[in-house]
Amino acid sequence: MTTSSPSPALPLDDETAGAVVDAMMPLVGIPMAPEWRETVIANVKATAAAARLVLDFPLDDSVEPAPVFRA
């Protein structure tokens, strides 16, 4: 049986991604030059699109994490 839970609205549009960037900048404490903003927004959108692929992948309830292998 596959369970699904509501997931965030991904991929993000420009306005939402910009709001995410604006909200996170003070929290992460990394200065961002204004000319970098559009590139950072593009990266947030690309990361959200990749997250959507992972979040949408169906997993059965019986799936267990793989054991840890060390070299």
N, CA, C and O atoms as a printed pandas DataFrame, in Angstrom:
     atom_number atom_name residue_name chain_id  residue_number  x_coord  y_coord  z_coord
0              1         N          MET        A               1    0.837   -1.175    0.000
1              2        CA          MET        A               1    0.000    0.000    0.000
2              3         C          MET        A               1    0.883    1.241    0.000
3              4         O          MET        A               1    1.804    1.351    0.810
4              5         N          THR        A               2    0.614    2.145   -0.878
5              6        CA          THR        A               2    1.381    3.381   -0.965
6              7         C          THR        A               2    0.610    4.490   -0.275
7              8         O          THR        A               2   -0.586    4.668   -0.502
8              9         N          THR        A               3    1.310    5.231    0.571
9             10        CA          THR        A               3    0.649    6.352    1.220
10            11         C          THR        A               3    1.155    7.629    0.596
11            12         O          THR        A               3    2.304    7.725    0.164
12            13         N          SER        A               4    0.286    8.591    0.559
13            14        CA          SER        A               4    0.712    9.878    0.044
14            15         C          SER        A               4    0.256   10.946    1.015
15            16         O          SER        A               4   -0.827   10.859    1.595
16            17         N          SER        A               5    1.078   11.936    1.180
17            18        CA          SER        A               5    0.717   13.043    2.045
18            19         C          SER        A               5    0.804   14.314    1.220
19            20         O          SER        A               5    1.511   14.356    0.213
20            21         N          PRO        A               6    0.097   15.338    1.635
21            22        CA          PRO        A               6    0.175   16.584    0.882
22            23         C          PRO        A               6    1.614   17.081    0.851
23            24         O          PRO        A               6    2.300   17.095    1.873
24            25         N          SER        A               7    2.052   17.479   -0.304
25            26        CA          SER        A               7    3.404   17.999   -0.421
26            27         C          SER        A               7    3.336   19.443   -0.892
27            28         O          SER        A               7    2.329   19.884   -1.446
28            29         N          PRO        A               8    4.421   20.173   -0.664
29            30        CA          PRO        A               8    4.419   21.577   -1.051
30            31         C          PRO        A               8    4.187   21.751   -2.547
31            32         O          PRO        A               8    4.446   20.841   -3.335
32            33         N          ALA        A               9    3.709   22.898   -2.920
33            34        CA          ALA        A               9    3.478   23.206   -4.324
34            35         C          ALA        A               9    4.816   23.418   -5.002
35            36         O          ALA        A               9    5.401   24.499   -4.930
36            37         N          LEU        A              10    5.288   22.389   -5.652
37            38        CA          LEU        A              10    6.560   22.453   -6.364
38            39         C          LEU        A              10    6.290   22.039   -7.800
39            40         O          LEU        A              10    5.397   21.213   -7.990
40            41         N          PRO        A              11    6.948   22.511   -8.794
41            42        CA          PRO        A              11    8.021   23.496   -8.735
42            43         C          PRO        A              11    7.499   24.883   -8.370
43            44         O          PRO        A              11    6.308   25.171   -8.487
44            45         N          LEU        A              12    8.400   25.711   -7.936
45            46        CA          LEU        A              12    8.062   27.057   -7.501
46            47         C          LEU        A              12    8.004   28.018   -8.677
47            48         O          LEU        A              12    8.751   27.878   -9.646
48            49         N          ASP        A              13    7.109   28.994   -8.583
49            50        CA          ASP        A              13    7.117   30.061   -9.580
50            51         C          ASP        A              13    8.126   31.130   -9.135
51            52         O          ASP        A              13    8.649   31.075   -8.022
52            53         N          ASP        A              14    8.389   32.098  -10.014
53            54        CA          ASP        A              14    9.391   33.128   -9.715
54            55         C          ASP        A              14    9.061   33.902   -8.443
55            56         O          ASP        A              14    9.946   34.174   -7.631
56            57         N          GLU        A              15    7.793   34.255   -8.268
57            58        CA          GLU        A              15    7.402   35.063   -7.107
58            59         C          GLU        A              15    7.610   34.296   -5.804
59            60         O          GLU        A              15    8.145   34.838   -4.837
60            61         N          THR        A              16    7.186   33.036   -5.782
61            62        CA          THR        A              16    7.329   32.222   -4.580
62            63         C          THR        A              16    8.798   31.946   -4.283
63            64         O          THR        A              16    9.227   32.028   -3.132
64            65         N          ALA        A              17    9.570   31.619   -5.319
65            66        CA          ALA        A              17   11.003   31.373   -5.116
66            67         C          ALA        A              17   11.691   32.632   -4.600
67            68         O          ALA        A              17   12.565   32.549   -3.738
68            69         N          GLY        A              18   11.311   33.783   -5.111
69            70        CA          GLY        A              18   11.874   35.039   -4.620
70            71         C          GLY        A              18   11.533   35.279   -3.164
71            72         O          GLY        A              18   12.369   35.760   -2.400
72            73         N          ALA        A              19   10.305   34.947   -2.772
73            74        CA          ALA        A              19    9.901   35.095   -1.375
74            75         C          ALA        A              19   10.698   34.153   -0.476
75            76         O          ALA        A              19   11.061   34.517    0.643
76            77         N          VAL        A              20   10.968   32.946   -0.964
77            78        CA          VAL        A              20   11.779   31.993   -0.205
78            79         C          VAL        A              20   13.184   32.558   -0.009
79            80         O          VAL        A              20   13.719   32.523    1.100
80            81         N          VAL        A              21   13.775   33.071   -1.068
81            82        CA          VAL        A              21   15.121   33.651   -0.989
82            83         C          VAL        A              21   15.128   34.815   -0.005
83            84         O          VAL        A              21   16.009   34.903    0.850
84            85         N          ASP        A              22   14.162   35.696   -0.122
85            86        CA          ASP        A              22   14.101   36.861    0.764
86            87         C          ASP        A              22   13.939   36.454    2.227
87            88         O          ASP        A              22   14.511   37.085    3.115
88            89         N          ALA        A              23   13.161   35.404    2.478
89            90        CA          ALA        A              23   12.944   34.952    3.847
90            91         C          ALA        A              23   14.168   34.239    4.421
91            92         O          ALA        A              23   14.442   34.339    5.617
92            93         N          MET        A              24   14.898   33.526    3.577
93            94        CA          MET        A              24   16.021   32.727    4.063
94            95         C          MET        A              24   17.315   33.516    4.256
95            96         O          MET        A              24   18.143   33.147    5.088
96            97         N          MET        A              25   17.494   34.580    3.509
97            98        CA          MET        A              25   18.768   35.312    3.588
98            99         C          MET        A              25   19.116   35.758    5.009
99           100         O          MET        A              25   20.254   35.557    5.433
100          101         N          PRO        A              26   18.198   36.348    5.758
101          102        CA          PRO        A              26   18.564   36.731    7.126
102          103         C          PRO        A              26   18.837   35.523    8.026
103          104         O          PRO        A              26   19.616   35.611    8.975
104          105         N          LEU        A              27   18.190   34.396    7.720
105          106        CA          LEU        A              27   18.357   33.206    8.554
106          107         C          LEU        A              27   19.693   32.514    8.339
107          108         O          LEU        A              27   20.285   32.010    9.294
108          109         N          VAL        A              28   20.177   32.479    7.109
109          110        CA          VAL        A              28   21.429   31.779    6.835
110          111         C          VAL        A              28   22.650   32.647    7.112
111          112         O          VAL        A              28   23.752   32.130    7.299
112          113         N          GLY        A              29   22.461   33.952    7.140
113          114        CA          GLY        A              29   23.559   34.853    7.489
114          115         C          GLY        A              29   24.638   34.973    6.437
115          116         O          GLY        A              29   25.763   35.363    6.749
116          117         N          ILE        A              30   24.323   34.648    5.207
117          118        CA          ILE        A              30   25.293   34.778    4.125
118          119         C          ILE        A              30   24.907   36.004    3.311
119          120         O          ILE        A              30   23.791   36.080    2.797
120          121         N          PRO        A              31   25.817   36.962    3.188
121          122        CA          PRO        A              31   25.467   38.144    2.405
122          123         C          PRO        A              31   25.287   37.796    0.927
123          124         O          PRO        A              31   25.987   36.941    0.386
124          125         N          MET        A              32   24.346   38.469    0.296
125          126        CA          MET        A              32   24.105   38.230   -1.116
126          127         C          MET        A              32   24.071   39.568   -1.839
127          128         O          MET        A              32   23.278   40.450   -1.507
128          129         N          ALA        A              33   24.937   39.704   -2.826
129          130        CA          ALA        A              33   24.935   40.915   -3.641
130          131         C          ALA        A              33   23.640   40.955   -4.439
131          132         O          ALA        A              33   23.183   39.914   -4.911
132          133         N          PRO        A              34   23.040   42.120   -4.602
133          134        CA          PRO        A              34   21.774   42.216   -5.337
134          135         C          PRO        A              34   21.824   41.589   -6.734
135          136         O          PRO        A              34   20.824   41.047   -7.205
136          137         N          GLU        A              35   22.971   41.661   -7.392
137          138        CA          GLU        A              35   23.058   41.103   -8.746
138          139         C          GLU        A              35   23.036   39.569   -8.757
139          140         O          GLU        A              35   22.890   38.966   -9.820
140          141         N          TRP        A              36   23.177   38.943   -7.611
141          142        CA          TRP        A              36   23.125   37.483   -7.527
142          143         C          TRP        A              36   21.702   36.963   -7.341
143          144         O          TRP        A              36   21.455   35.770   -7.518
144          145         N          ARG        A              37   20.763   37.841   -6.988
145          146        CA          ARG        A              37   19.421   37.413   -6.594
146          147         C          ARG        A              37   18.751   36.526   -7.646
147          148         O          ARG        A              37   18.214   35.474   -7.303
148          149         N          GLU        A              38   18.772   36.925   -8.902
149          150        CA          GLU        A              38   18.099   36.135   -9.942
150          151         C          GLU        A              38   18.729   34.752  -10.097
151          152         O          GLU        A              38   18.024   33.775  -10.350
152          153         N          THR        A              39   20.044   34.662   -9.948
153          154        CA          THR        A              39   20.712   33.367  -10.044
154          155         C          THR        A              39   20.361   32.489   -8.855
155          156         O          THR        A              39   20.144   31.287   -9.008
156          157         N          VAL        A              40   20.304   33.083   -7.677
157          158        CA          VAL        A              40   19.916   32.324   -6.477
158          159         C          VAL        A              40   18.476   31.830   -6.615
159          160         O          VAL        A              40   18.180   30.687   -6.267
160          161         N          ILE        A              41   17.588   32.673   -7.114
161          162        CA          ILE        A              41   16.199   32.262   -7.339
162          163         C          ILE        A              41   16.145   31.097   -8.332
163          164         O          ILE        A              41   15.398   30.142   -8.122
164          165         N          ALA        A              42   16.922   31.170   -9.396
165          166        CA          ALA        A              42   16.951   30.076  -10.377
166          167         C          ALA        A              42   17.424   28.776   -9.727
167          168         O          ALA        A              42   16.907   27.703  -10.039
168          169         N          ASN        A              43   18.397   28.866   -8.831
169          170        CA          ASN        A              43   18.883   27.673   -8.133
170          171         C          ASN        A              43   17.838   27.119   -7.171
171          172         O          ASN        A              43   17.687   25.902   -7.061
172          173         N          VAL        A              44   17.118   27.986   -6.476
173          174        CA          VAL        A              44   16.046   27.532   -5.585
174          175         C          VAL        A              44   14.978   26.812   -6.398
175          176         O          VAL        A              44   14.482   25.766   -5.981
176          177         N          LYS        A              45   14.621   27.365   -7.558
177          178        CA          LYS        A              45   13.619   26.730   -8.412
178          179         C          LYS        A              45   14.101   25.375   -8.925
179          180         O          LYS        A              45   13.319   24.426   -8.977
180          181         N          ALA        A              46   15.372   25.271   -9.302
181          182        CA          ALA        A              46   15.919   23.999   -9.781
182          183         C          ALA        A              46   15.934   22.963   -8.655
183          184         O          ALA        A              46   15.624   21.793   -8.881
184          185         N          THR        A              47   16.290   23.388   -7.453
185          186        CA          THR        A              47   16.292   22.479   -6.306
186          187         C          THR        A              47   14.878   22.014   -5.984
187          188         O          THR        A              47   14.673   20.845   -5.657
188          189         N          ALA        A              48   13.905   22.911   -6.072
189          190        CA          ALA        A              48   12.507   22.539   -5.834
190          191         C          ALA        A              48   12.024   21.539   -6.876
191          192         O          ALA        A              48   11.286   20.610   -6.546
192          193         N          ALA        A              49   12.429   21.717   -8.121
193          194        CA          ALA        A              49   12.033   20.773   -9.174
194          195         C          ALA        A              49   12.634   19.393   -8.911
195          196         O          ALA        A              49   11.970   18.378   -9.121
196          197         N          ALA        A              50   13.886   19.351   -8.453
197          198        CA          ALA        A              50   14.516   18.071   -8.115
198          199         C          ALA        A              50   13.816   17.440   -6.910
199          200         O          ALA        A              50   13.614   16.226   -6.871
200          201         N          ALA        A              51   13.450   18.259   -5.937
201          202        CA          ALA        A              51   12.737   17.753   -4.760
202          203         C          ALA        A              51   11.401   17.148   -5.160
203          204         O          ALA        A              51   10.983   16.140   -4.591
204          205         N          ARG        A              52   10.732   17.749   -6.125
205          206        CA          ARG        A              52    9.445   17.230   -6.581
206          207         C          ARG        A              52    9.610   15.801   -7.090
207          208         O          ARG        A              52    8.763   14.950   -6.817
208          209         N          LEU        A              53   10.685   15.525   -7.826
209          210        CA          LEU        A              53   10.920   14.163   -8.334
210          211         C          LEU        A              53   11.042   13.164   -7.191
211          212         O          LEU        A              53   10.513   12.056   -7.273
212          213         N          VAL        A              54   11.736   13.553   -6.130
213          214        CA          VAL        A              54   11.912   12.666   -4.985
214          215         C          VAL        A              54   10.595   12.508   -4.224
215          216         O          VAL        A              54   10.201   11.392   -3.883
216          217         N          LEU        A              55    9.920   13.621   -3.961
217          218        CA          LEU        A              55    8.674   13.574   -3.197
218          219         C          LEU        A              55    7.574   12.805   -3.908
219          220         O          LEU        A              55    6.735   12.187   -3.253
220          221         N          ASP        A              56    7.562   12.830   -5.227
221          222        CA          ASP        A              56    6.516   12.155   -5.988
222          223         C          ASP        A              56    6.793   10.677   -6.235
223          224         O          ASP        A              56    5.932    9.969   -6.758
224          225         N          PHE        A              57    7.979   10.202   -5.867
225          226        CA          PHE        A              57    8.313    8.801   -6.106
226          227         C          PHE        A              57    7.539    7.926   -5.121
227          228         O          PHE        A              57    7.686    8.073   -3.907
228          229         N          PRO        A              58    6.721    7.023   -5.639
229          230        CA          PRO        A              58    5.902    6.211   -4.736
230          231         C          PRO        A              58    6.737    5.154   -4.007
231          232         O          PRO        A              58    7.538    4.444   -4.615
232          233         N          LEU        A              59    6.532    5.070   -2.708
233          234        CA          LEU        A              59    7.184    4.043   -1.905
234          235         C          LEU        A              59    6.116    3.262   -1.159
235          236         O          LEU        A              59    5.163    3.831   -0.626
236          237         N          ASP        A              60    6.292    1.961   -1.134
237          238        CA          ASP        A              60    5.391    1.117   -0.387
238          239         C          ASP        A              60    5.666    1.293    1.106
239          240         O          ASP        A              60    6.794    1.594    1.497
240          241         N          ASP        A              61    4.654    1.109    1.929
241          242        CA          ASP        A              61    4.812    1.258    3.373
242          243         C          ASP        A              61    5.834    0.283    3.957
243          244         O          ASP        A              61    6.389    0.542    5.025
244          245         N          SER        A              62    6.085   -0.817    3.282
245          246        CA          SER        A              62    7.012   -1.824    3.813
246          247         C          SER        A              62    8.466   -1.546    3.438
247          248         O          SER        A              62    9.350   -2.298    3.849
248          249         N          VAL        A              63    8.737   -0.511    2.687
249          250        CA          VAL        A              63   10.109   -0.203    2.263
250          251         C          VAL        A              63   10.917    0.256    3.471
251          252         O          VAL        A              63   10.487    1.105    4.252
252          253         N          GLU        A              64   12.092   -0.330    3.592
253          254        CA          GLU        A              64   13.004   -0.004    4.706
254          255         C          GLU        A              64   14.238    0.697    4.133
255          256         O          GLU        A              64   14.614    0.447    2.987
256          257         N          PRO        A              65   14.866    1.564    4.915
257          258        CA          PRO        A              65   16.102    2.188    4.452
258          259         C          PRO        A              65   17.196    1.140    4.262
259          260         O          PRO        A              65   17.220    0.122    4.954
260          261         N          ALA        A              66   18.081    1.395    3.336
261          262        CA          ALA        A              66   19.189    0.478    3.085
262          263         C          ALA        A              66   20.137    0.511    4.271
263          264         O          ALA        A              66   20.263    1.536    4.940
264          265         N          PRO        A              67   20.812   -0.618    4.538
265          266        CA          PRO        A              67   21.821   -0.596    5.597
266          267         C          PRO        A              67   22.992    0.291    5.184
267          268         O          PRO        A              67   23.160    0.614    4.008
268          269         N          VAL        A              68   23.778    0.670    6.147
269          270        CA          VAL        A              68   24.940    1.520    5.886
270          271         C          VAL        A              68   26.136    0.628    5.577
271          272         O          VAL        A              68   26.476   -0.268    6.351
272          273         N          PHE        A              69   26.762    0.883    4.445
273          274        CA          PHE        A              69   27.967    0.152    4.065
274          275         C          PHE        A              69   29.148    1.077    4.191
275          276         O          PHE        A              69   29.100    2.218    3.730
276          277         N          ARG        A              70   30.197    0.607    4.803
277          278        CA          ARG        A              70   31.405    1.412    4.954
278          279         C          ARG        A              70   32.557    0.713    4.251
279          280         O          ARG        A              70   32.693   -0.508    4.317
280          281         N          ALA        A              71   33.386    1.503    3.576
281          282        CA          ALA        A              71   34.532    0.929    2.847
282          283         C          ALA        A              71   35.697    0.737    3.790
283          284         O          ALA        A              71   36.756    0.267    3.375
